[in-house]
Amino acid sequence: MHKLKQALTGVTLALIPCLNNSPDAIDLLETLVREELAGWLPRNPAAPAG
C-alpha cells in the first residue's frame, strides 16, 4: 500500500520515533514545564470543591 501511495502522490514519508514515549522523557517534560511555570501557578493548588 505504501508503494502505491508513493506512486500516486510522489510523497515519501518516514517514521520518526516519538521523543516522549518513555517514563524518563515524560518526567523530563514535567520538570521543564514546572520550572517554566514557577511563579505563575500555585505550588499546591486547592482541591476542587465538591
N, C-alpha and C positions, 0 to 999 in steps of 0.2 A: 504494500500500500504506500509506503514512504517513497519508493521509487516512482510510483505513478503520480503522487502529488508533486514531487520534484519535477517530473517531466511536464506536468500541466502548468505549474506555476513558475518554474525556473528558480524557486527559492529552496535553499538548503538550510535546515535548522539543525542546531547542535544542542545536546543535552548538557547543561551545566549543573553540577550538583548544588543543592541548596546549601547556603552558608550557615543556616540556623537549624540544622537537623540533628543536633546533639544537645544533651543537657548542659554541657560546658558552654556551648555557644549561646544558649538561652540565658544562662547565668551571666555571661559577659554582657549581653544586651540589656538585661535587667540592671546591672551595675551601672552601665553607661547612662541609661535613661534616668535612674535615680540620682546620679551625680549631676546631670544636666538640669534636672528639675529641682534640685536642692534650693530651698528658699521660696519656691513657687508653690509647692504642695506641702501640707502639714505632714510631719513625720508619722503621727499616729492618728489618722482620720477617725472621727467619731463613727461609731457603729450606726448603721441605718436605723431610723426609727421604725418601730413596728412591732 
